[in-house]
Amino acid sequence: MKLAILLFSIILLGACGQDKSPTTEKMTDTMPVAEKDSLSTNEEYSIHLDYPALYSNWEIGNKENINIILNMYKDWDDTNIAAMENVFADSVTLDMPDGNRIKSTKQGVINRLKKFRSSYSSTANKVLAIYPLKNMETDGEWVNALVYNKWTYKNNKRDSIMYQDLWRVKDGKINYLLSLEHTISRMQLQGLEKMSETLENKK
């Protein structure tokens, strides 16, 4: 996935609400625009754009945010969902690959994740690329992760898919996720398995 996908993804972001119980709704095509007061006026980041883009000023973000996301993937694979309570903000929005949006309190999201995880006997998140970003126009901290996800259902059926996960982190807590999925072809699968082997050898 190219960085262009990440930039396009930002356009789809919605405000995070805090509900008493989890809700699921379809994503809309509403494109929120940053308030003028939140925009960076630092001329250092001003560039001429040959074609208009809503968000274009980026730099490498807080590298410590990477471990927040990696630990969350690990807790998912280890079926340690309770540990995720330490990484989510009080209010969380998850835009899922199927187009559904989950908006809830932290505990509501944890309960939903526990239910999701109970469908699998095992999972393995192979993080192929991960990097932190900071948007200079909104002062937002993000972590972008390219993940090869493999899982086994309780009936021993196996499956896998590629995810592009865009996480927003504020004050050390996750408050938003935009997750995009990519179906894997047979040719791509061979390459992904080789990369997964390389990743295992790094442990």
Sequence and secondary structure as in RCSB ss.txt:
>XXXX:A:sequence
MKLAILLFSIILLGACGQDKSPTTEKMTDTMPVAEKDSLSTNEEYSIHLDYPALYSNWEIGNKENINIILNMYKD
WDDTNIAAMENVFADSVTLDMPDGNRIKSTKQGVINRLKKFRSSYSSTANKVLAIYPLKNMETDGEWVNALVYNK
WTYKNNKRDSIMYQDLWRVKDGKINYLLSLEHTISRMQLQGLEKMSETLENKK
>XXXX:A:secstr
  HHHHHHHHHT       SS EEEE         GGGS   GGG    SS  S   EEE  THHHHHHHHHHHH
HHTT GGGGGGTEEEEEEEE TTSEEEEEEHHHHHHHHHHHHTTEEEEEEEEEEEEEEEETTTTEEEEEEEEEEE
EEETTS EEEEEEEEEEEEETTEEEEEEEEEE   HHHHHHHHHHHHHHHHT 
